[in-house]
């Protein structure tokens, strides 16, 4: 499960930053999704 987070989360955050989203919002989404992944496992 940790390997899934290593690949998906940085890619999601990078995509958001490149599309013009504030880096702080991108980090919040990353933390939220990481929490959901760890709680579901």
C-alpha distance matrix in Angstrom:
0.0 3.8 5.4 5.3 6.8 9.0 10.5 11.0 12.1 14.8 16.0 16.5 18.3 20.4 21.4 22.6 24.5 26.1 27.2 29.0 26.9 27.5 25.0 24.9 23.9 21.2 19.7 20.1 18.1 15.3 15.3 15.7 12.8 10.5 12.1 11.7 8.0 8.0 11.1 10.1 7.6
3.8 0.0 3.8 5.4 5.3 6.4 9.0 10.2 10.6 12.6 14.6 15.5 16.6 18.6 20.2 21.3 22.8 24.5 26.0 27.6 25.5 25.7 22.8 22.8 22.4 19.6 17.7 18.6 17.2 13.8 13.8 15.0 12.6 9.6 11.7 12.5 9.0 8.6 12.2 12.3 10.1
5.4 3.8 0.0 3.8 5.4 5.0 6.6 8.7 10.2 11.7 13.0 14.6 16.1 17.4 18.9 20.7 22.1 23.3 25.0 26.9 25.3 25.9 23.1 23.7 23.2 20.0 18.6 20.0 18.2 14.9 15.7 17.0 14.1 11.7 14.5 14.9 11.4 11.8 15.4 14.9 12.8
5.3 5.4 3.8 0.0 3.8 5.5 5.5 6.1 8.1 10.5 11.1 12.1 14.3 15.8 16.7 18.3 20.3 21.5 22.7 24.8 23.1 24.1 21.6 22.3 21.2 18.0 17.2 18.2 15.9 12.9 14.2 14.9 11.5 10.0 13.0 12.6 9.1 10.8 14.0 13.0 11.7
6.8 5.3 5.4 3.8 0.0 3.8 5.4 5.3 5.4 8.0 9.7 10.2 11.6 13.7 15.0 16.1 17.8 19.5 20.8 22.5 20.5 21.1 18.4 18.8 18.0 14.9 13.7 14.8 12.8 9.6 10.7 11.9 9.0 6.9 10.3 10.8 7.9 9.3 12.8 12.7 12.0
9.0 6.4 5.0 5.5 3.8 0.0 3.8 6.0 6.2 6.8 8.9 10.7 11.6 12.7 14.7 16.4 17.4 18.8 20.7 22.4 20.8 21.2 18.2 19.1 18.9 15.6 14.3 16.2 14.7 11.1 12.5 14.5 12.0 9.9 13.4 14.4 11.6 12.6 16.2 16.4 15.2
10.5 9.0 6.6 5.5 5.4 3.8 0.0 3.8 6.0 6.4 6.6 9.0 10.8 11.4 12.6 14.9 16.3 17.0 18.8 21.0 19.9 21.0 18.4 19.8 19.2 15.6 15.2 17.2 15.1 11.9 14.2 15.7 12.8 11.7 15.3 15.6 12.9 14.7 18.1 17.6 16.8
11.0 10.2 8.7 6.1 5.3 6.0 3.8 0.0 3.8 5.9 5.4 6.2 8.8 10.1 10.6 12.5 14.5 15.5 16.6 18.9 17.5 18.8 16.7 17.9 16.7 13.2 13.3 14.8 12.1 9.5 12.2 13.1 9.9 9.8 13.4 13.2 11.0 13.6 16.5 15.9 15.8
12.1 10.6 10.2 8.1 5.4 6.2 6.0 3.8 0.0 3.8 5.4 5.1 6.2 8.6 9.9 10.8 12.5 14.3 15.5 17.1 15.2 16.0 13.5 14.4 13.5 10.0 9.6 11.3 9.1 6.0 8.9 10.3 7.8 7.5 11.3 11.9 10.5 12.6 15.5 15.7 16.1
14.8 12.6 11.7 10.5 8.0 6.8 6.4 5.9 3.8 0.0 3.8 5.4 5.1 6.0 8.5 9.9 10.6 12.1 14.2 15.6 14.3 14.9 12.1 13.7 13.5 9.8 9.5 12.3 10.8 7.8 10.8 13.0 11.2 10.7 14.4 15.4 14.1 15.9 18.9 19.4 19.5
16.0 14.6 13.0 11.1 9.7 8.9 6.6 5.4 5.4 3.8 0.0 3.8 5.5 5.1 6.1 8.6 10.0 10.5 12.2 14.5 13.8 15.3 13.2 15.4 14.6 10.8 11.7 14.2 12.0 9.8 13.3 14.7 12.4 12.8 16.5 16.8 15.4 17.9 20.7 20.6 20.8
16.5 15.5 14.6 12.1 10.2 10.7 9.0 6.2 5.1 5.4 3.8 0.0 3.8 5.5 5.2 6.3 8.8 10.0 10.7 12.8 11.4 13.1 11.6 13.3 11.7 8.1 9.7 11.5 8.8 7.5 11.3 12.1 10.0 11.3 14.7 14.7 14.0 16.8 19.1 19.0 20.0
18.3 16.6 16.1 14.3 11.6 11.6 10.8 8.8 6.2 5.1 5.5 3.8 0.0 3.8 5.4 5.2 6.3 8.6 10.0 11.0 9.3 10.2 8.0 10.0 9.1 5.3 6.7 9.4 7.8 6.5 10.1 11.7 10.7 11.6 14.8 15.6 15.5 17.7 20.0 20.6 21.6
20.4 18.6 17.4 15.8 13.7 12.7 11.4 10.1 8.6 6.0 5.1 5.5 3.8 0.0 3.8 5.5 5.2 6.1 8.6 10.1 9.7 10.9 9.0 12.0 11.7 8.1 9.8 12.8 11.5 10.2 13.7 15.5 14.3 15.0 18.4 19.2 18.7 20.9 23.5 23.9 24.6
21.4 20.2 18.9 16.7 15.0 14.7 12.6 10.6 9.9 8.5 6.1 5.2 5.4 3.8 0.0 3.8 5.5 5.2 6.2 8.8 8.9 11.3 10.6 13.5 12.2 9.0 11.7 13.9 11.8 11.4 15.2 16.1 14.7 16.2 19.4 19.5 19.2 21.9 24.2 24.1 25.2
22.6 21.3 20.7 18.3 16.1 16.4 14.9 12.5 10.8 9.9 8.6 6.3 5.2 5.5 3.8 0.0 3.8 5.5 5.1 6.5 5.4 8.0 8.0 10.5 8.8 6.1 9.5 11.3 9.5 10.2 13.7 14.3 13.7 15.7 18.4 18.6 19.0 21.7 23.5 23.8 25.3
24.5 22.8 22.1 20.3 17.8 17.4 16.3 14.5 12.5 10.6 10.0 8.8 6.3 5.2 5.5 3.8 0.0 3.8 5.4 5.3 5.1 6.4 5.9 9.4 9.0 6.7 9.5 12.1 11.5 11.7 14.9 16.3 16.1 17.5 20.2 21.1 21.4 23.7 25.7 26.4 27.7
26.1 24.5 23.3 21.5 19.5 18.8 17.0 15.5 14.3 12.1 10.5 10.0 8.6 6.1 5.2 5.5 3.8 0.0 3.8 5.4 7.3 9.5 9.5 13.1 12.6 10.3 13.2 15.7 14.7 14.7 18.2 19.4 18.7 20.2 23.2 23.7 23.7 26.2 28.4 28.7 29.9
27.2 26.0 25.0 22.7 20.8 20.7 18.8 16.6 15.5 14.2 12.2 10.7 10.0 8.6 6.2 5.1 5.4 3.8 0.0 3.8 6.0 9.3 10.6 13.6 12.2 10.5 14.0 15.8 14.3 15.3 18.7 19.3 18.6 20.8 23.5 23.5 24.0 26.7 28.5 28.6 30.2
29.0 27.6 26.9 24.8 22.5 22.4 21.0 18.9 17.1 15.6 14.5 12.8 11.0 10.1 8.8 6.5 5.3 5.4 3.8 0.0 3.8 6.5 8.6 11.5 10.6 9.9 13.3 14.9 14.3 15.7 18.7 19.4 19.5 21.6 23.9 24.4 25.2 27.7 29.3 29.9 31.6
26.9 25.5 25.3 23.1 20.5 20.8 19.9 17.5 15.2 14.3 13.8 11.4 9.3 9.7 8.9 5.4 5.1 7.3 6.0 3.8 0.0 3.8 6.3 8.4 6.9 6.7 10.2 11.3 10.9 12.7 15.4 15.9 16.5 18.6 20.7 21.2 22.4 24.8 26.2 26.9 28.8
27.5 25.7 25.9 24.1 21.1 21.2 21.0 18.8 16.0 14.9 15.3 13.1 10.2 10.9 11.3 8.0 6.4 9.5 9.3 6.5 3.8 0.0 3.8 5.4 5.4 6.4 8.8 10.1 11.0 12.6 14.6 15.6 16.9 18.6 20.3 21.5 22.9 24.7 26.1 27.4 29.3
25.0 22.8 23.1 21.6 18.4 18.2 18.4 16.7 13.5 12.1 13.2 11.6 8.0 9.0 10.6 8.0 5.9 9.5 10.6 8.6 6.3 3.8 0.0 3.8 5.4 4.9 6.2 8.6 9.9 10.4 12.3 14.2 15.3 16.3 18.3 20.0 21.0 22.5 24.3 25.8 27.2
24.9 22.8 23.7 22.3 18.8 19.1 19.8 17.9 14.4 13.7 15.4 13.3 10.0 12.0 13.5 10.5 9.4 13.1 13.6 11.5 8.4 5.4 3.8 0.0 3.8 5.4 5.2 6.3 8.8 9.9 10.7 12.4 14.4 15.3 16.6 18.6 20.1 21.2 22.7 24.5 26.2
23.9 22.4 23.2 21.2 18.0 18.9 19.2 16.7 13.5 13.5 14.6 11.7 9.1 11.7 12.2 8.8 9.0 12.6 12.2 10.6 6.9 5.4 5.4 3.8 0.0 3.8 5.4 5.0 6.3 8.6 10.0 10.6 12.4 14.2 15.4 16.7 18.5 20.1 21.2 22.7 24.7
21.2 19.6 20.0 18.0 14.9 15.6 15.6 13.2 10.0 9.8 10.8 8.1 5.3 8.1 9.0 6.1 6.7 10.3 10.5 9.9 6.7 6.4 4.9 5.4 3.8 0.0 3.8 5.4 5.2 6.2 8.8 9.9 10.7 12.3 14.3 15.5 16.6 18.5 20.1 21.3 22.9
19.7 17.7 18.6 17.2 13.7 14.3 15.2 13.3 9.6 9.5 11.7 9.7 6.7 9.8 11.7 9.5 9.5 13.2 14.0 13.3 10.2 8.8 6.2 5.2 5.4 3.8 0.0 3.8 5.4 4.9 6.2 8.5 9.9 10.4 12.3 14.3 15.3 16.5 18.3 20.0 21.4
20.1 18.6 20.0 18.2 14.8 16.2 17.2 14.8 11.3 12.3 14.2 11.5 9.4 12.8 13.9 11.3 12.1 15.7 15.8 14.9 11.3 10.1 8.6 6.3 5.0 5.4 3.8 0.0 3.8 5.4 5.2 6.1 8.6 9.9 10.7 12.4 14.3 15.5 16.6 18.4 20.4
18.1 17.2 18.2 15.9 12.8 14.7 15.1 12.1 9.1 10.8 12.0 8.8 7.8 11.5 11.8 9.5 11.5 14.7 14.3 14.3 10.9 11.0 9.9 8.8 6.3 5.2 5.4 3.8 0.0 3.8 5.5 5.0 6.1 8.5 9.8 10.6 12.2 14.3 15.3 16.5 18.6
15.3 13.8 14.9 12.9 9.6 11.1 11.9 9.5 6.0 7.8 9.8 7.5 6.5 10.2 11.4 10.2 11.7 14.7 15.3 15.7 12.7 12.6 10.4 9.9 8.6 6.2 4.9 5.4 3.8 0.0 3.8 5.5 5.3 6.1 8.6 10.0 10.6 12.3 14.2 15.5 16.8
15.3 13.8 15.7 14.2 10.7 12.5 14.2 12.2 8.9 10.8 13.3 11.3 10.1 13.7 15.2 13.7 14.9 18.2 18.7 18.7 15.4 14.6 12.3 10.7 10.0 8.8 6.2 5.2 5.5 3.8 0.0 3.8 5.6 5.1 6.2 8.7 9.9 10.6 12.2 14.3 15.7
15.7 15.0 17.0 14.9 11.9 14.5 15.7 13.1 10.3 13.0 14.7 12.1 11.7 15.5 16.1 14.3 16.3 19.4 19.3 19.4 15.9 15.6 14.2 12.4 10.6 9.9 8.5 6.1 5.0 5.5 3.8 0.0 3.8 5.5 5.2 6.3 8.8 10.1 10.7 12.4 14.6
12.8 12.6 14.1 11.5 9.0 12.0 12.8 9.9 7.8 11.2 12.4 10.0 10.7 14.3 14.7 13.7 16.1 18.7 18.6 19.5 16.5 16.9 15.3 14.4 12.4 10.7 9.9 8.6 6.1 5.3 5.6 3.8 0.0 3.8 5.4 5.0 6.2 8.7 9.9 10.6 12.5
10.5 9.6 11.7 10.0 6.9 9.9 11.7 9.8 7.5 10.7 12.8 11.3 11.6 15.0 16.2 15.7 17.5 20.2 20.8 21.6 18.6 18.6 16.3 15.3 14.2 12.3 10.4 9.9 8.5 6.1 5.1 5.5 3.8 0.0 3.8 5.4 5.1 6.2 8.6 10.0 11.0
12.1 11.7 14.5 13.0 10.3 13.4 15.3 13.4 11.3 14.4 16.5 14.7 14.8 18.4 19.4 18.4 20.2 23.2 23.5 23.9 20.7 20.3 18.3 16.6 15.4 14.3 12.3 10.7 9.8 8.6 6.2 5.2 5.4 3.8 0.0 3.8 5.4 5.2 6.1 8.5 10.1
11.7 12.5 14.9 12.6 10.8 14.4 15.6 13.2 11.9 15.4 16.8 14.7 15.6 19.2 19.5 18.6 21.1 23.7 23.5 24.4 21.2 21.5 20.0 18.6 16.7 15.5 14.3 12.4 10.6 10.0 8.7 6.3 5.0 5.4 3.8 0.0 3.8 5.5 5.2 6.1 8.7
8.0 9.0 11.4 9.1 7.9 11.6 12.9 11.0 10.5 14.1 15.4 14.0 15.5 18.7 19.2 19.0 21.4 23.7 24.0 25.2 22.4 22.9 21.0 20.1 18.5 16.6 15.3 14.3 12.2 10.6 9.9 8.8 6.2 5.1 5.4 3.8 0.0 3.8 5.6 5.3 6.4
8.0 8.6 11.8 10.8 9.3 12.6 14.7 13.6 12.6 15.9 17.9 16.8 17.7 20.9 21.9 21.7 23.7 26.2 26.7 27.7 24.8 24.7 22.5 21.2 20.1 18.5 16.5 15.5 14.3 12.3 10.6 10.1 8.7 6.2 5.2 5.5 3.8 0.0 3.8 5.5 5.4
11.1 12.2 15.4 14.0 12.8 16.2 18.1 16.5 15.5 18.9 20.7 19.1 20.0 23.5 24.2 23.5 25.7 28.4 28.5 29.3 26.2 26.1 24.3 22.7 21.2 20.1 18.3 16.6 15.3 14.2 12.2 10.7 9.9 8.6 6.1 5.2 5.6 3.8 0.0 3.8 5.5
10.1 12.3 14.9 13.0 12.7 16.4 17.6 15.9 15.7 19.4 20.6 19.0 20.6 23.9 24.1 23.8 26.4 28.7 28.6 29.9 26.9 27.4 25.8 24.5 22.7 21.3 20.0 18.4 16.5 15.5 14.3 12.4 10.6 10.0 8.5 6.1 5.3 5.5 3.8 0.0 3.8
7.6 10.1 12.8 11.7 12.0 15.2 16.8 15.8 16.1 19.5 20.8 20.0 21.6 24.6 25.2 25.3 27.7 29.9 30.2 31.6 28.8 29.3 27.2 26.2 24.7 22.9 21.4 20.4 18.6 16.8 15.7 14.6 12.5 11.0 10.1 8.7 6.4 5.4 5.5 3.8 0.0
